[in-house]
Every structure is written in structure tokens, then in C-alpha cells.
């Protein structure tokens, strides 16, 4: 099967979750014998922090302007089986128009569904045209649950299905601990204002209360007025190759969900699967559907306030290690990129044979 993808970025993992997901998924698709071409606008922001220049098993096409790359994209689409446009793709509308001229299955993959639906409340969404999602044969959503119904009713999507995040276990796996990343509690994530309240409750306040413990943040875009504490340490943005050592070097690592995603539920972050695949004990804020991906208190810990985090930090190393190993086993059994590639194959096949399908799948 030949797939053509028009996305935000696969070349830079700086400040976005798209790149790591696509790297794992495209690698898994290539391993299953598929031909994948990824079109990415060569934006200065991502070019300055590029940590991938070639796509193993596929073709990565950078372009400066749509007019320049349109003929190339048209040639790729001529014999493609399916074409995927993603949320936040710089030229999503132009790519969607081009899809209308091709015979390939037309697919939209919303990697930011809660953000998309939330933005509809206040105005237009740059990567959606006036007809919403009605022109696509299949709409995939990074978020399940009620979001699938809303994509159908509010945006006219005909055939909707979840395609959750995943992890490449060859990239994210237990690693030798590194002294630079040692911590009692770590957090890896780009700064986001809508995560700050939860980060204050589940990370900063525990740091204030447990001065004898070491806390570590890895990420980018943190403001100068961030409420650092004497026992909170910081490492600038880490490329994906360093994530396993980061996760494997702390007794416990924190997952914080963005506000819109938490409100909608059924939206596991890529970081959640990555940390678990490394065997790291994970504590997360609660959101509806979390227990569909991990068993609370056995494979993942849930914290609703600083007291929960402090309690977890007092657990023995053996108790934390058991949870980390259990989470890793769950990820390897259900949440790898190979699992998602197989799901994508099935969804594309179903959409191809049921073009008039209307409704949602959960």
C-alpha cells in the first residue's frame, strides 16, 4: 500500500508531539511493507531544531511553498492508495483540495481533536475548510470517547475512528540510568500554560514540601517567571534518543494532560506510552478513559493532589519498580506503533469498502 502524508512535522520533535508519533508509525508501516511519503513545509522554527533529516523506510519531502511542491505531490498521489492530511498541517486546505483530484482514499488525522473542537467555539480552524470534515472518506482521531461523536455531528465526518498514540519499543526501552537525570520525581514536557495548574499541584508543591528530594524537569519554552524551587533542576529540550535515559533515571515520572484533552478524556499522550515502555513508574493526573489504557495502582499511579504524590514518593523502590514493569508489559502487548499500524491498515480497508458509511466507532 502506498501512503502519502501531509503533516505538521516529522523532522523536529521540538515543542510538538507530532514528530515522535509519526516516526514510530511510519517506521512500523515501512516494516509491514508499505510505501510512505511525508510532505513537510520547511518552517524555520522546526528547521532550527531538526533531529531527523531522512525518514527510514520512506521518503521525506521538504518544501518552501505549496506552489513549488504541488506538482510533486500530485505525482505521488497519482498511484497512492490513501492520502492523510493532519491537524496543524501548514497547507492542509491546499492538500485537501488536491486530494479531491486524486483516486486515493481521503483521510484526515486529527492529532489535536480536543483543541480542534475547543477552537470551533471561538472561530475558524486554520486546517479545516468551510465544509469541515465532510470531504474525507475517513477521519481518524487521536482522541476517542465523546470526541468521535462531535467530529461527526459538528464537523460532518462520515466515517470516524480512534487511532491513539503509540510508542516504538526499539527506541523507548529501559536504559542505563544517567547521573545527570537522577530524580525522585521527573517531568518531561514542553511548557504549556494550560498544564501549569496541574504541574503546580503535582510537581511544584510536592517539591516545596519535600526539600530533601530531587525533582527534575526536561523540556522547552519555560518562561523566566516559572516558580522554580531550590530542589527542582532543569535540562533543556532533549532529543528523543535521550528520553529512555531520562525516564530510566528517576524513581517516578509525572504525566500531565493538557486542559482540553483532560476535559474530553480518552486521550493518552505519547509521553505516557514512552515512559511506560522504558519501564518507568508513572504517576498521572486523572482523565476519563485512563483505565482503558492502564490499570490504576497496578500499572500506573493516579494523583489528584500533592498529598498523593508525596505518598507515592514514600513507596519502596520495589513497589515502584513493579508498577513500571507492569506498565511496560501492557504497552508491549497493546500500544506499540506496530499495533497502531495494523489498526490503520484495517481502518483504511474498512473505509475503502464502505465509502458511504456514516456514524462513529469506539
N, C-alpha and C positions, 0 to 999 in steps of 0.2 A: 504494500500500500504506500502511496506517495502522499505525504502531508506537507502543506505549505502553511507557515505560521507568520502572522503579522502581530508582533508583540511590543511591549514597552522596552524590555532589555533582557538579554541572556548573558551579555558580556560583562556586566558590572553588578556586583552584589551590594554596592554602596547605597545604603538608605532605602532599600526596597526588598520585598520578599519574592518578587517575580523570578529573578535570575536563578536562584538556587533551585526553585521548583522546576523550572524549565530544563536546567542542566540535567537533573536526575531523570526527568520524564523523557527527554529526548534521547538520553543515553539508553534508557530501557527500551524505547521504541526501536532504536537502531539495532540493539541486541536481538530484538524479535524479528528483524529482517525488514523493517520499514525504512523508507527514504524520507528524510526530514530536511526541509529548508526553512530557515528562520530569517525574516526580514526585520531589521532594527534600524531606526533612524539614529544617525551618528551624532547624538547630543553631546555638547561639550562637558556637561556635568558628569555623565557616565564615562565619557572618553578619558577624563582626567583620573578616574578611579577604576580603570578597566582591569579585571583579573582573569579574563578569558578572551582569547583572540581568535581561536578556531574551535569549532564545535565537533568533538569526536563523534564519528559516525554520521555526520550530517554536514550541511552547508550553512554558514552564517554570512548573510549579506548585509553589509553596512551601506547606508546611503545618506546623502546630504539633504536631498529634496525629493518629494514624491514624483514630480515630473521626470526626474532623472532616472528613477528606478522603475517607473510604471511599465515600460516595455519588457523589462527583465521579469517582473512579477507576472505579467500576462503570459509570457512564455512558460514560466514554471507552472502556472495554473492550467495551462492547456491540457496537460496529461495527469493532473493531480486527482486523487480520489476524494480528498477532503481539504478544505482550507479553514483555518481557525484565525479569527480576529479576537484580540483580548482587550479587556478593560485597560484604560490608560495608554493604549497604543497611540502614538503621536498622529498617525494617519488612518485611524480606524474608519472614518467615514469614507475616505477615498478608497480604502481597501475593500470595504463593504460594497461600494459601487462597482468595483472591478469584479468582485465575486459574482455579481449579477450577470456578468457576461460569460461566465465560465460554467462548465458542466459539473464541477466539483461540488461535493456536499458542503453547504454553507453552515459554518459553526461559529458561535460566539462563546468565548470562555470568560466569564466574569470572575476574576480573581479577587474582586473587591466588592462583592454583592451588597453587604450592609452599607458600605459607603455610597454605592450607586443608588440604592433605594432611599437613603437618607438625603442625598443631594437632590433627588426629584422633588423633595418637599420645598426647596428654596429656588429651584430654577432648572435650567438645562444641564445635561451631562455631555461633556465635550465629545465623548466617544460613542454617543448614540444619536441617531438622526431623528427626524420628526415622527417616524413610524416605529420608534423603539426597537424592539427585537423581532418584530413580525416578519421581517425578511429572511430570517435564518431558519434553516431546517432543523437545527438542534442548538439548544442553549445549555451550556454546562455552567455549573455554579460551584465555586469553592465552598459555598455555604449551603447547608441543607435545611431541613425543617420548614418553617413557615416562609422562608425566603423563596422557596420554589413556587409556592402559590402566588406570591407577589410578583415574581418575574412574569408569570403567566397572566395574571389579571391586570397589572399596572403597565406592563411593557409589551404585552401581546405575544410573548414567547409561546410557540406551539408545542414544542417537544422539549421538556426541561428535565434535567437530571443532575444530581450532585457528582462532582469529581473533586474529592477532597485532596488536601495536600499529602505529601509523602516524603520519603527520605531515600537516599542512595546509601545502602549499608556498606558499600565499598569505600565510601567517603566518610560517612559518620559511623564510627565504631569505637569501642574502648581504646584509649591511648595511654601512653606513659604519662603520669602526672608531671606537670611542669611547675617549678617553684614560683615562677612569675604569675601563675594563675591560681595559686592556692587561695582558698577562701572557705569559710564556714558556710557562707551563702553567696552565690553569684547570680548575676543577671546579665543576659546578653540581648541587646536590642537597641535599635535607633531611638533617639528621644522622640516622644510624641506627647503633646500637651494633654490629649485625652487619655493617656495612660498614667499621667503623673499622679493623680489622686490615689490610684491603687498602688503605685510604686511607693508613694509616701507611707501608706498604711502597712504594706507587706515587706518593705525593704528598709526605708529610711528610719522609720520609727523603731523597728527591731534593732537597727544599728545604734540608735540613741540609747536603747535600754540594755544592750549587751556590748558594752565598751571593750570587753576582753576578747571579743570575737572579730574576725576579719571578714569584711564584706567587699565584693568586687563587682564593678560594672564594666562591661565591654560594649562599645557602640560608637555612635557618631551623632553629631548635631546637638550635643548637650549645651544648654545656654550657660552664660557666665554666672547667672544668679541661681544655678541649681543648688539645692540645700545639702552640699557635701558635709560629711561628718569626718572627724579625725580617723575613724577606723573604716571609712569607705575609700577604696582605691579604684583607680580608673585606668583602663587600657583603651587606646583609640581603636577605631574600626578594625576588626580582624577579618582577614580574608577567610573564606570557607575552609581552607586547608588547616587553619589553626583552631577551628571550632572544636574538634574532638579533644585536643589537649586542654582547651578551656573548660569544657564540660567535665572532663575526667579528673580535673584537679580540685574540684570543690566537693565538700561533703553533701551539699544540697544546692540545687539551682532553681531559680524562680521563673515562672511563666506568667506574663501579664498580658491580658487581652484588651484590645482597643475597644472603646466605648460602644461604637455601633455594632461591632461583632459580638460583644458580650450581650447586648440587648436582644440581638436576633438569635444567638445561640447556634449550635451545630456548625461551629467554625473553628476547627483546630488549627493552630498556627504551625507553620513549618518548623519553627524553633522547638515546639513541643515534641515533634517526632524526631528531630535531630538529637536533642538532648537525651531522649529515651533510647535512641539507637546506640548512643555512646555509653549506655548503662548508668547514666547519671540519675540519682534520685531527684524527682521533680516535685515542686510544690507549685500549685496554680491557683489563681482566683477561680471562683465557680462560674460556670455558664451552662445554660440548658443544653443537654446533649453530651456533656463531657464524659458521662458514664457510658456512652455508646462507644467510646474510643479507648478508654482505660478504666480499670476497676478502682474506684476511690479507696484509699487507705491500703490497698494491696499493690497496685501498680503505680499509683500516683497519689500524692497528698493534696488536700484542698485546704486553703486558708481563707478565712473571711475577715480576719483582723490580725494585728501584730501579735496578740497573745498566742494565736495558732502557730505562727512562725517560730516564736520563742520556744514553744513546746516541742516542735519538730527538731529544733537545733539541739535540744537536750536528749534526743534519741541516741542510742548507741550506733556506732559505725556499722555493726552487723545488721541492725534493723533498717538502716538507710540503704545499705548495700543490697539487701534482699528486695526492697522495693525497686531499686534501679535495675536489677537483673530481671525482675518480673516484667517491668515496662519494656525492656529491650526484647524479651521473648514475644511480647504482644505485637510490637512493631514489626519484627521479622516475620511474624505469622500473618499480619493483616495490612500493614501500612507502608510497604516499600514501593518504590517507583515501578517496579515490575508488576506489582498488584494493580497499580493505577493504569499502567499501560494496557494490561489485559482488560480492565474495565472500560477504558477508552475504546478499544477495539470493538467490544460488544455494543457499546452505545452508538458508535458510528454505524455498525452493521444494522442495528435496530432502526435507526433513523433513516438509513438508506432504503430499507424495505417497508417503512411505514411513513412516507412523506406527509401524509395528511393527519398524522397523529396529533391530538390536542389533549392537553392535560399535564399532569405532573407526576413525577416518580420520586419516591423517597427511599 
